[in-house]
Amino acid sequence: MSNALAIAAVTSTVRNILFQGITAAVPGADVTTRAPDKARDGIRDPQVNLFLYHAAIDAAWRNMEIPGSVHPGESAQPPLPLNLHYLVTAFGEDIDDRVGHRLLGAAMRVLHDHPVLGPRELRIALPESDLYRQVERVRITNQALTLDEMSKLWTTFQTQYRVSTAYQISVVLIESRRPVRAPTPVARRGADDSGPTAVPDVVPPFPTLDEVSPAAAASGDEVVLRGHHLDGPSVRLRFTHRALVAPVLVGSPVDGDADELRAPLPAALPAGAVTVVALVTLASGELSTNEGQLTVVPTITSALPLNAARDGSGVVTITIDVSPAVVVDQDVLLLVSDRAIPAEPFAAPAGSLTFSFAIAPGTYPVRLRVGGADSLLIDRAALPPAYDPRQRLVVT
């Protein structure tokens, strides 16, 4: 995902990469981002000019949603997928093209050796853009334009032709500002709320996880890992979250036997998808199981139900306490009935989030989505399962 500054972020990043590379080949050279007919205005020194001459829609991404942006059954406006086409032109000192040829070769070598724009480079080039968070890699590809195609380009520029080469940079996904439609979840999945059952035929002779429950747990809840060969002199659990630099290890207490392990979910884990592995120490050494998956769900710790009053323009501004704290770069949405409202920006890990939106008076089911994980709206302890009556927003 990225905002509308993504194009500028790509241009700035490529300009920085070229500048670092060509100054080693031709000291004193510069990289500009001017239109070709204005490239040499006031400049006589060696120069490489980077010009964005075309922005095209990527057909493969035209109707695709951003991976991980919505849950099954929800709908969102597809992103704006762009392929950016750049012209790289080299100019020598004064009218001597020999230096220009050295510059063009150096520039092409730099881009050939740097086929992918890294997240760190994108973030440094333009911090205001969030293109660095895009899951899809941004790649640089040389475009082999024919002499006829190149001639037509320079005719459009209405200036004298200079030896040049073209590149395509893709894909750049600019996120739509239209809201996500997020219907409330289904309380039961048919008769007796039964789900699938899997029975293995062969039991491997090493530590293996078959199941992690519950699939969605809050910080401090007990997590149960079921499998086989899980006993040993020492057993540890390793939890991994993409927002954490290092995994979280839980050594004691880990209770259980060969078929089942129990431990509290660490409070240090942010909301979202978590991978868990059991590390079992045996006489032959420490063995790790396969990865199990669970979701850490956020919990609204403010007094429930939530109460909010509209201002004169019908806008509600509400601050909600949440556990665990939300880390920077996590996407946060307040789901009010079937509306998804983004949180106000925050620059540090936050235990309180502010939302502002226009809404009519009424009582609405409410849940919080952090890092793709929703707070629990359905009370599974009730028979039959039903919406938790406390998870409401009352607007007056």
N, C-alpha and C positions, 0 to 999 in steps of 0.2 A: 504494500500500500504506500501511497505518497500523496502529497498535496500538490497544488498547482505550481509550486516552485521547482518541481522535478526537472523540467527542461533546463532551467537556469543552473540547477545543480549538476546536470550532466555536462553542460558547456564549461562550467567553472572547473570541474574535475579533470576533463580532458585537457583543458588549457594548462592546468597545473602539471599534469603528467608530461605534456610536451615540453613545457618550459624547463623542467628538471633534466629532461633528456638531451635537448638540443644545446643547452648552454655548455654542456661538457664537450660537445663536438665543435661548436663555434662560439667561443666566449664573446659575450656582449650582444648576442642575438636575443630577440624578444619574440613573444607570442601574443598576437592580437586577435580580437574577435570582431572584426569590422566587415562591412559589406565589401565585396571585391572592388567596386569602383571607388571606394574611399580608403582602401587598405593602406596606400602609400602616402596619404595626405600628411605632410609634415614629418615624414620618416625617411631617412636615407641609410640607416644601419641595416644589417642583416635581420630578416624578419620571417616568421611563419604566421600565416593568417588562417584562423579556424572560423568557418562560416557555416551556420545552419541554413541550408537552402530549401529543406523540405521536411515536413512532419506528416507522416502517413499513419493511418489506422492499421494496427496489426490484426489481420483477419482471424487468426487462430484464437485470439483472446476477446474478440468482439462481444460474444454473448456469454462469457465465462465469469463466474463470481470469483472474488479474491479468495484463495485457499484459506480456510479457517475463519472467515469473516462471519459466516452464518451457520446455524444448526439445521439439521434436516427438518423440512416443513416450513422453513422461513424463506423469505425472499428479499433480495437486495438488488439495487441497480448495479449492473456490471460496471467495472472501472473503465476509464478511457485509456485504451492500450495504444501506445505510440511507438513507431519506429522513426528514429531521428536520423536524417541524412546530412552529413557534413562534408564540406569541401575544404581540403588542406592545400594551401598554396604557399610556395617558398619564394622569397625575394632575396637576392644578393645585395651586397653593398653597392650603392649607386646603381649603375646599369650592368655590372659584372654578374653574369648568371652562374659562374663557376661556384661561387659561394652559395648561391641559391640551390644548386644541385646537391651540394654537401648537406645543406639544411633539409632538403626534401628527403634525402636518403636517411638522415638521422631521425626525422620525424616518423617515417614509415617503419623504421626498425623499432622505435619506441612503442608504437601502437601494435606492431606485430608481436612484441614480447609482452604486451600488457593487454591480453584479450578480454579481461573481465574487470569491471570497476568494483573495487572492494567497498564494503560498508564504511570502513574507517576513512577512506579517501573521499567518499561522497559527503560524509559528515563534516570533515575538515573544510572542504571546499565551500560549502554553503550550510552552516549550522541551522538556518531557519527551515530548511527542507527536511522532510523525514523519509526521503527516498532510500536512505541507508537501512530502513526497517523492512524494505520490500523483500519478500521471500524469494521471488524469481530473480535470478542473477541478471545484471545489466552487462551485455556483451558487445564487444567491438568487432565488426567484420568489414574487411576491405570490399569495396564494390568495384567490379571491373566494368567501368563505363566505356562504351565504344567511342571512337573519335567523333562520330556524328552526335552522340548524346552529349559529349563534353562540349562540342562546338555550340550546340543549342543552348547549353547552360550559359556559356560566356556571351552569347548573343543576347540572352535575357538580361545579363548584367550590364550590357552596353559599355563595355570597357575592353581593352586589349587583352588577348588571351595570354595566360601565364601557365607554365607547366604545373599541373595539379593532380591530386588523387582524391578519391571519394571514399567515405566510410559510412556504414550504417551502424547505429547504436540502438539496441533493443533488448528487452522490451521495457518500456517505462509505463507503469500502471498508475494513473492518476485517479484517486478514489472519488466516487460520486458523493455529493453532499445531500442527496436525497435519502430520507430515513429508511432504516431497515424495518420490515414488517415482521414482528416476532409474536406469533400467536401463543397463548398460554398452553402448557404441556397437557398431554392426555393423562388422566388420573389412573386409569386401569387399561390393561392390554388384552381384554377379552375375558373369557370365563375363568374365574378363580385367579385372575391376574397372573397366569402361568407364563413362564418364559422357557427358552430352550434349555435342554439338559444334554451335556456331553459326557460320555463314559469312555475313557481310554481303554484300548485293548492290551497294550503292552506297557509295562512300567519300567522306565530306564533305571539302571543301577547307580544313578548319581543324583545329587540334590536337584529337584525340579519343582517349579511352581505350576500349579494347575489353576488356581483361582485367588484373586485378591478381593476381599469384601470389607466394608461396602464399596461399591464402585465409586460412590461420591461421599466424601467424608469431610467434616470440618476439623480445624485444628484442635488437638486434644482428644478426639474420638479414638476409640480402639480400632486398630486395623488388624484383620485376620488374614493370614496367608496360609493357604492350604496346598498341599502337595505330597511329596514323599521324600524320604531320606533327608529330612530337614534337621535331624538331631546330630549333635556333636559336642565336644568339650566346650566350644565357644561358638556362638551364633551372633552375627551382627546383621543389621539391615541398612542398606544404602539407598537413600532417596535422592533422585536427581530431578531438577527443575531447570528449564531453559533460561530462566531469569537469574539463576544463581551461578556464580563463578565456580564454586566447589560443591560437591554433593554433601548431603547431611547424613552423618552416620549415627545410628542408634545401637548402642551395645547393651545397656542394661536399663530398664528390665526388658528382656525378650523372653517371654514365657512360651511353653508349648512342648511338643513332642515331635516324633518323626513325621507326622502327618499334618501338623498345624502349629503355626507361630502366632503370637499375639503381642502387640506393642502399641503404645499411644502414638498418634500421628504428631510429628514434631511441630512445634509452634513456629519454627523458623521457615517453614515452607510457605511461599506465596500461593495465592489461589491459581488454579489452572491445572493442566495435565502434569502428572508426576509419574516417574518411572521408579519402581522399587525392585531391588535385588537382595536376596538373602545370601550372606557370606558365611559358609559353614566350615569350621576348622576341623579337619580330620587328621589322622596320623600321617597321611601323605601330603598334607598342606591345606591351605585354604581354598575351597572351591566355591564358585559363584553359580547361582541358579540362573535360569532364563529370566528375562525381564517381565515383571508384572506391571499392569497399568491401573492407575486410579486417578480420580479427580479431586483436588482440594477445592471445596466450595466456599465462597465468601459467606459470612454471616453478618446480617444487619444487627448491630449491637445497640442502636438507638431504641428508645422506648417505642413499642409497637401497640396499636397501629400508629403509623406516622400521621401527623396532623400538619396541615399547611393552609395558609390564607393567601388568597390572590391579592395582588396590588391593583391599582386603579386601571391598569391596562390588561388585566386578566392573566398576568404572569405570576407563577409560583417560583420562589427561590427557597430551596431546602437543603440543609446540611445533614448528612447521614454518617454516623459512625460505623466503621466496618472492621471486621477481623477475618483473616490476618491483614496487616497493613498492605496497601497497594504499592507496588514498586514502580519506579519510573519506566516508561515505555509500555506498560500494560494498558490495553484498551479497557475502558470502563463505561458501561451503559446501565442506566436505570430503566428497567422495563416496567412501564405503567400500563396495565392492560395489554394492548397490542402495540404500544408505541415504545420506541427505543430512543432514550435521551442521553447524549454523551455528557460525561462529567466535565466540569470546568478544569482547565489545565492545572497541573501540579508539577513542581520541579524537584521534589524529594519524596521519599517514601511517606505515604499518607495514611493515617488512620481515620481521617474524616474527609468526605467528598461533598462537593457542592454541585447542585444541579439547578438549572433555571429553564423554565419552559412555560408556554401558555397552555391552559387546560380549563375545561368547564368544571363547575362545582360538581362534586359527586364522590363516591367511594369506589376505589379501583384496586384490583389485585396488583401487588408490587413485588418485584424481585430485582436483585442486583447481579449483573454479569461482569465478572472480572477475569481477564485473560481467557475468555471463552467459557468460563464456568459460571453457572447460575446458582444463586442462593436457593435453598430448598423451599418451594412453595407448597408442595403436596405433603400432607401429613400421612406417612405410611403406617403409623401406629393405629390409625382409625380404621374401622371396618364398616363399610368399604372405604378405601383411601379417598380423601377429600382435600380440598384446598385448606391450608392453615388459616383460620379466621383472623389471626393476628397480622398476617402479611397483607396489610391493606394501607392505602393512602387515602386519607379523608381530606378533601379539598373544600374549603368554604369560601 
